[in-house]
Amino acid sequence: MEAYITDIAAFLPNEPVDNQNIEKVLGMAHQTPSRTRAIILRNNKIRERYYAIEPATGRITHTNAQLTAEAVRRLRPYDGFMLDQIECLACGTSSPDQLMPGHGLMVHGELASAPCDVASMSGICLSGISALKYAALNVAARITGNAVATGSELASTFMRSELFDAVSPERATELQSCPSLSFDADFLRWMLSDGAGAAFISATPPPERLSLRIDWIEHLSFAGELETCMYSGAVKNNDGSITGWRSLDGVADSGAMLVKQDVKLLNREIINIIVNRTLTRVVAKHSLSPEQIGWFLPHYSSDYFRQSLHDRMGEIGFSIPQERWFTNLSTKGNTGSASIYIMLEELFHSERLKRGDTILCMIPESGRFSVAYLLLTAV
């Protein structure tokens, strides 16, 4: 694939928020301090994150489109780069500002740049990698001379206290013995945060600076076999089906607009899908060995999954030593579709990469269980 990432940028709004100040920004459910926040944060190991919220007033400081546009503006793929030179713009998010128009068009409007090919990718964490794949294939096929791909989230709008009921003492006690409950709706507010990332893709690498060759992107969905796990704008029924918000009476009272997960289903399937069902296929298809991988960038929502993921990879003979793992979850938070961009941006600009280094990225999505793997080579 003749497509190269020649620059990556990220934008995280406002000042970082540490664990002691989350409720000052998001608010307290029913004015009651959380009984579970400390337990969940101990498991997910996030120390700081960013919100597009003004702490003193609760005012939203950026729309999702504004977050994304700011990341794009920070791109510097070459001297003299101007936004009007973008030929293709592909934007992925799970939290667009509106149902219509598409998120990509709203970002293009914020940029106020020249006419170009624009695509909007929906979904959850994989919407960002779908945007990258669309952009890369356009460049590789010579449909456009360059492309910008983005991933962004405005998760805080789902996490404000007025949307939540206070957690009962019984449920808080249950969390102590069953940490996986952290991924239910009541607790996701301590995991998700805001941010945006952007990548500039060109058909040729600049000779004077490092770039990342996109070797391949593999994207596999298991929705044909498994029911919905993570969802918003719907309620899940006893038979495993979901009913969308337009078919519900009393949408506000139903909790349909919260971000929710089926915790039992998540725990039962996610590591198996990531490793046994997907990584094994990728390894066989591309004749990969763990010795080939210089850096492994796993997008996981919580450190809770890290050891299980490491152990299962070892079981299939694809163990990558954890000193070759790179994540900034603890300092940048879980920003969904933006996470892989924000990880790559930090590594790309860290001076740790050397020519010839390979980077294997893993991006799972629990929505209806999809996984993407991406291989890059520093050139």
C-alpha positions in Angstrom: 0.0 0.0 0.0 1.6 3.3 -1.1 0.2 5.4 1.7 2.3 7.1 4.4 1.3 8.9 7.6 3.6 11.9 7.4 2.3 13.7 10.5 0.0 13.1 13.4 -1.6 15.7 15.7 -3.8 15.6 18.8 -6.0 18.0 20.6 -7.1 17.6 24.3 -9.3 20.4 25.6 -8.7 22.5 28.6 -6.5 21.5 31.5 -6.0 17.9 32.6 -8.4 16.7 35.3 -7.0 14.5 38.0 -8.9 11.8 39.9 -9.8 14.0 42.8 -11.4 16.6 40.7 -13.6 14.6 38.3 -16.8 15.2 40.2 -16.1 18.9 40.3 -16.3 18.9 36.5 -18.9 16.2 35.8 -20.9 16.9 38.9 -22.2 14.5 41.6 -25.3 12.3 41.0 -28.0 13.7 43.2 -25.4 15.8 45.0 -23.9 12.7 46.6 -20.2 11.9 46.3 -19.6 8.7 44.4 -19.1 5.5 46.4 -17.4 3.7 43.5 -15.1 6.3 41.8 -12.0 5.3 43.7 -12.5 1.6 43.1 -13.0 2.0 39.4 -10.0 4.4 39.0 -7.8 1.9 40.9 -8.7 -0.7 38.4 -8.5 1.3 35.2 -5.3 3.2 36.3 -6.3 6.5 34.6 -4.7 9.3 36.5 -5.6 12.3 34.3 -8.0 13.0 31.5 -9.5 16.0 29.6 -13.0 17.3 29.3 -14.5 19.9 27.0 -16.2 21.4 30.1 -15.5 24.6 32.0 -15.1 23.4 35.6 -16.5 26.5 37.3 -19.7 26.8 35.2 -20.2 23.4 33.6 -20.3 25.1 30.2 -19.3 23.0 27.2 -16.2 24.6 25.8 -16.0 22.8 22.4 -18.2 20.8 20.1 -17.0 17.5 18.7 -16.5 19.2 15.4 -14.4 22.0 17.0 -12.2 19.4 18.8 -11.6 17.6 15.5 -10.9 20.8 13.6 -8.3 21.9 16.1 -6.5 18.6 15.8 -6.4 19.0 12.0 -5.1 22.6 12.3 -2.2 21.3 14.3 -0.9 19.1 11.5 2.4 20.0 10.0 3.2 17.4 7.3 5.5 19.8 5.4 6.6 23.4 5.3 4.0 25.8 4.1 1.1 23.3 4.6 -2.3 25.0 4.3 -5.8 23.5 5.1 -7.0 24.3 1.5 -4.5 21.7 0.2 -6.5 18.8 1.9 -8.0 16.7 -0.9 -9.8 14.1 1.3 -11.2 14.4 4.8 -12.4 11.3 6.6 -13.8 11.7 10.2 -14.8 9.0 12.6 -16.6 9.4 16.0 -19.2 7.7 18.2 -20.4 11.0 19.6 -21.3 13.4 16.8 -22.8 16.8 17.7 -26.1 16.0 15.8 -27.8 13.2 14.0 -27.5 15.1 10.7 -25.5 16.4 8.8 -22.6 14.0 9.0 -19.7 14.7 11.4 -17.1 15.0 8.6 -19.1 17.8 7.0 -19.4 19.7 10.3 -15.6 19.4 10.7 -15.1 20.6 7.1 -17.3 23.6 8.0 -15.3 24.4 11.1 -12.1 24.3 9.0 -13.6 26.6 6.3 -11.3 25.0 3.8 -11.5 24.5 0.1 -13.9 21.9 -1.4 -12.7 18.3 -1.0 -13.9 14.7 -0.6 -15.5 14.3 2.8 -16.6 11.1 4.6 -18.2 10.5 7.9 -17.6 7.2 9.8 -20.0 6.1 12.5 -19.6 3.4 15.1 -17.6 3.4 18.4 -13.9 2.9 18.8 -13.4 1.6 15.2 -15.0 4.7 13.6 -11.5 6.4 13.8 -9.7 3.5 12.2 -12.4 3.2 9.5 -11.7 6.8 8.7 -8.0 6.0 8.5 -8.7 3.1 6.1 -10.9 5.2 3.9 -8.3 7.9 3.7 -5.4 5.6 3.1 -7.2 3.7 0.3 -8.0 6.9 -1.4 -4.4 7.9 -1.5 -3.1 4.4 -2.4 -5.5 4.2 -5.3 -4.4 7.7 -6.4 -8.0 8.9 -6.2 -6.6 11.8 -4.1 -3.1 13.0 -3.7 -3.4 13.3 0.1 -5.9 12.7 2.8 -6.6 13.6 6.5 -8.2 11.0 8.8 -9.5 11.8 12.3 -10.9 10.2 15.4 -12.6 12.2 18.1 -14.9 12.0 21.1 -17.0 14.3 23.1 -17.9 11.6 25.7 -18.4 14.1 28.6 -21.8 15.1 27.3 -22.9 11.5 28.1 -21.2 11.6 31.5 -22.7 14.6 33.3 -24.3 14.0 36.7 -27.8 14.9 35.8 -28.1 11.9 33.5 -27.3 9.4 36.3 -28.9 8.1 39.5 -26.8 7.7 42.6 -25.3 4.2 43.0 -26.8 2.2 45.8 -24.6 0.9 48.7 -25.4 -2.6 47.7 -24.2 -2.1 44.1 -21.1 -0.3 45.3 -20.3 -3.3 47.6 -20.9 -5.7 44.6 -18.3 -3.8 42.6 -15.6 -4.7 45.2 -15.9 -8.4 44.4 -16.7 -8.0 40.7 -14.5 -5.4 39.1 -16.0 -6.0 35.6 -19.1 -4.1 36.7 -17.0 -1.0 36.1 -18.1 -1.3 32.4 -21.8 -0.8 33.2 -23.5 2.5 32.5 -23.3 3.8 36.1 -19.5 3.5 36.1 -18.4 4.3 32.5 -18.4 8.0 33.5 -15.1 7.4 35.4 -13.5 5.9 32.2 -14.4 8.0 29.2 -13.2 11.4 28.3 -12.7 13.9 25.4 -10.1 14.4 22.7 -9.3 14.3 19.0 -6.5 13.1 16.8 -5.7 13.6 13.1 -3.3 12.0 10.6 -2.1 13.3 7.3 -1.6 10.7 4.6 0.5 11.1 1.5 1.5 8.8 -1.4 5.2 9.4 -0.9 7.3 9.8 2.3 9.3 13.0 2.8 13.0 12.1 2.5 14.1 14.5 5.2 11.9 13.3 8.1 10.4 10.1 9.6 7.0 8.9 8.4 4.9 5.8 8.9 4.2 3.5 6.0 0.7 1.9 6.3 1.5 -1.8 5.5 -2.1 -3.1 6.1 -5.3 -2.6 8.0 -7.3 -5.6 9.0 -10.9 -5.0 10.2 -13.1 -8.0 11.3 -16.7 -7.9 12.6 -18.4 -10.6 14.6 -21.8 -9.0 14.5 -23.2 -11.9 12.4 -22.6 -14.1 15.5 -22.9 -12.0 18.6 -25.5 -9.7 20.0 -25.0 -6.0 21.0 -22.8 -5.3 23.9 -22.1 -1.6 24.0 -24.8 0.9 22.9 -26.4 4.3 23.3 -29.6 5.7 21.9 -31.3 2.4 22.6 -32.4 -0.1 25.2 -31.5 -3.7 25.2 -34.3 -6.3 25.4 -34.4 -9.6 27.3 -33.9 -11.5 24.0 -30.7 -9.7 23.2 -32.2 -7.4 20.6 -32.1 -3.6 21.0 -34.9 -1.0 20.4 -33.8 2.3 19.1 -34.7 5.6 20.7 -37.2 6.6 18.0 -39.4 3.6 18.9 -39.4 4.3 22.6 -41.9 6.2 24.7 -40.4 8.5 27.3 -36.8 8.4 25.9 -35.4 10.6 28.7 -36.9 8.4 31.4 -35.8 5.1 29.8 -32.0 5.9 30.1 -31.7 5.2 26.4 -29.3 8.0 25.8 -26.7 6.7 28.3 -23.7 4.8 27.1 -24.2 1.2 28.4 -22.5 -2.2 28.1 -23.7 -5.7 28.7 -21.0 -6.6 31.3 -21.5 -10.4 31.3 -21.3 -10.5 27.5 -18.2 -8.2 27.5 -16.3 -10.3 30.0 -17.2 -13.6 28.3 -16.2 -12.6 24.7 -13.9 -9.6 24.4 -10.4 -11.2 25.0 -11.4 -14.3 23.0 -12.5 -12.1 20.1 -9.4 -9.9 20.2 -6.9 -12.7 20.4 -8.2 -16.1 19.5 -10.7 -15.1 16.8 -8.9 -12.1 15.2 -5.1 -12.0 16.1 -4.7 -15.6 15.1 -6.1 -14.8 11.6 -4.0 -11.7 11.2 -0.8 -13.6 12.2 -1.5 -16.4 9.8 -2.5 -14.1 6.9 0.6 -11.9 7.2 3.1 -14.5 8.5 3.7 -12.3 11.6 6.0 -13.2 14.5 6.2 -11.3 17.8 9.9 -10.7 17.1 9.0 -8.6 14.1 7.1 -6.1 16.3 9.0 -3.2 17.6 6.1 -1.5 19.3 2.6 -2.8 20.3 -0.1 -0.1 20.8 -3.2 -1.7 22.3 -6.3 0.4 22.7 -7.9 -1.0 25.8 -10.5 0.9 27.8 -9.1 0.0 31.2 -5.8 -1.4 32.6 -8.2 -4.1 34.0 -7.7 -5.9 30.6 -4.0 -5.6 30.2 -2.8 -8.7 31.9 -5.5 -10.9 30.5 -4.6 -9.6 27.0 -0.9 -10.3 27.6 -1.5 -13.8 28.9 -3.9 -14.8 26.1 -1.4 -13.6 23.5 1.2 -15.8 25.1 -1.1 -18.8 24.9 -1.3 -18.5 21.1 2.4 -18.1 20.8 2.4 -14.3 20.1 3.8 -12.9 23.3 5.2 -9.3 23.0 7.2 -8.3 26.1 5.4 -5.5 27.9 8.4 -3.2 27.7 7.5 -3.0 23.9 3.9 -2.0 24.7 3.1 1.7 24.4 0.0 3.3 25.9 -0.9 6.7 27.4 -4.2 5.7 28.9 -3.1 6.8 32.4 -2.3 10.4 31.3 -4.7 11.0 28.3 -7.7 8.9 29.3 -9.9 6.6 27.2 -10.9 8.8 24.3 -12.6 6.0 22.2 -12.1 6.4 18.5 -9.4 9.1 19.1 -7.3 6.9 21.4 -5.2 5.2 18.7 -4.4 8.6 17.1 -3.5 10.1 20.5 -1.2 7.2 21.3 0.5 7.3 17.8 0.9 11.1 18.1 2.8 10.8 21.3 5.0 8.0 20.1 5.6 9.6 16.7 6.9 12.8 18.2 8.8 11.2 21.1 12.0 10.5 19.2 11.8 6.9 20.3 11.0 5.6 16.8 13.8 4.6 14.5 13.7 3.8 10.8 12.6 0.2 10.3 10.6 0.0 13.5 7.3 -1.8 13.1 4.2 -0.8 15.0 1.3 -3.1 15.5 -1.9 -1.3 16.7 -4.9 -3.1 18.1 -8.3 -1.4 18.2 -11.2 -3.5 19.6 -14.8 -2.3 19.7 -17.3 -4.0 22.0 -20.4 -2.5 20.3 -21.2 -5.7 18.5 -17.6 -7.1 18.7 -15.3 -5.8 16.0 -11.5 -5.6 16.0 -9.0 -3.9 13.8 -5.2 -4.5 13.6 -3.0 -2.0 11.9 0.7 -2.5 10.9 2.9 0.5 10.4 6.6 0.7 9.5 8.8 3.8 10.3 10.6 4.9 7.1 
